[in-house]
Amino acid sequence: MRMVAVLAVAALLGVSACGSGDDDTPPPSTVEVFTWWVEGGEKAGLDALVRQFTADCPGQRFENGAVAGGAGVNAKRELTQRMARHDPPDTFQAHAGAELIDYIDAGQIEDLTAYYDSWGLRGVLPADLVADLTVRGKIYSVPANIHRANVVWTNPAVLARAGITVPPKDLTAFIADLAKLKAAGVEAPLALGRDWTQLMLLEAVLISDLGPTGFSGLFTGDTDWRGALVAKAITHFTALLSYGNLDRDALDWPQAERLLIDGKAGYQLMGDWAAADLAAKGFPGYGWFTFPGNGKAFQWSADSFTLSTGAANVTGTECWLKTVGSATGQQVFNAAKGSIPARTDVPSTGFSPYQQSAMADWKSGIPVPSCAHGSACPQAWQTAVNAALTSYSSGKDGKILQSDLAQAADLFVRP
């Protein structure tokens, strides 16, 4: 009886093995994609990109490695810990450009330059963007989108009550309009938030006073932080802060944005992720214009994806990156997220009026990187600049601010 039972089990195992070999397809390979996109337009954009990836890459399965909270701060902290214990995700979201330098120096991400050639990306991305993405002759990420940093958002009703009907053409006119709002009883003519949002404002002023090339040179060593034009920009920056809300150091950008929505402010400088947020909060009648004096400068921030050194699924990650950089991938992702494609060959059909305007500007404008969003400077440099601004916010000494900014640059500009 025992022998019969053994033979029966063996027969069943044999049938099972044959069935597995003949009928079942291999399980899909998993690609872990690490992001901080967990809600709102960001999650909608990611979901659209995942659907395109699934269609483009048969046999590959998306694994969501998202970490919520802190506008990416929590994700970056978790990513640092994973890299330290040699447990990288296959690919991770990062701001394109100089923010990746620490990962590059640590040998934690792979050179993707060859993909730019084989996938034809050089022909569809602005040359200035490709130059900004290049670190020591190599490219380490594929941008999924472009956000614009140097945009002023408005409450048209508040402006109209103060007699302001057209955007200011330069900083002098902007400061004059802020004075009109103040005289009309507007509580905080310019809505402001904490540290990095103030850095965005300072950067916009620097672009106006130094020009796009002069501004970019601040982060390459070609422009002197101790120069007269930087001093002039700090004077303008100080004037703008005087028209802001006094509690700015306690507010993040959505809280500052609420001042604009509630009619307590007339203007807010913020990246164009604000467009989707304003609409979602029931304020579709907002206005916008490029920061006064910036001309055709398009200060960009790009969410991009890398190939981690030691990735468990290189083939699947390559397919993910190809989808991220493709015209179709960028169309579906950005239409849902509220940003615009980094590629200039994606049709504007299906995008919002603001997005269509930004896409036109991206094609004809001058790409300028942002330290506040990692494209112009590494994280440590950004931290040093934010610390200088926090100190300035309480002390209000422009000469000390300029000295602190110059000393920070001395630490990071490579000869």
Number of C-alpha atoms within 10 A of each C-alpha: 6 7 7 9 10 11 12 12 11 12 12 12 12 12 12 12 11 12 11 12 11 9 8 9 9 9 9 12 16 17 25 23 20 22 24 22 24 16 11 13 21 20 18 20 23 21 18 20 24 23 14 19 22 16 12 15 17 12 14 21 18 18 15 16 18 18 20 15 12 10 11 17 13 14 23 19 11 13 19 15 13 13 16 11 8 12 15 23 24 27 29 24 24 25 18 32 31 23 21 23 19 14 16 16 9 9 12 19 24 18 18 17 17 11 18 18 11 9 12 13 19 16 13 15 19 19 12 13 21 17 13 18 24 17 16 7 9 14 22 24 30 28 28 28 25 25 24 25 27 27 23 22 26 24 22 19 16 22 24 13 13 19 13 17 11 11 18 18 15 14 19 12 14 17 18 12 21 26 17 18 26 19 12 15 11 21 19 23 31 27 30 34 25 19 23 21 24 23 22 22 23 21 22 28 27 26 25 22 21 20 19 22 15 18 25 22 16 20 22 16 15 13 17 17 23 15 11 11 16 24 19 16 22 21 14 19 20 17 13 21 19 15 21 22 20 15 12 20 16 12 17 15 19 15 14 26 24 15 22 27 21 12 19 21 29 30 28 26 27 26 22 24 16 20 21 20 17 19 12 12 10 9 15 13 12 15 15 18 15 22 27 22 21 23 16 16 25 26 28 27 26 28 22 22 26 28 25 24 20 15 20 18 18 16 13 25 26 19 18 31 23 20 23 24 28 21 20 15 26 27 27 22 28 26 21 23 21 25 33 30 32 29 25 18 13 17 14 19 9 12 19 15 10 16 22 16 13 22 24 12 16 25 16 14 16 19 25 25 31 28 25 26 28 24 26 26 25 20 19 15 22 21 17 17 24 20 16 20 23 19 16 18 19 9 11 13 13 17 14 14 21 21 15 21 21 18 15 19 21 13 11 15 14 9 6
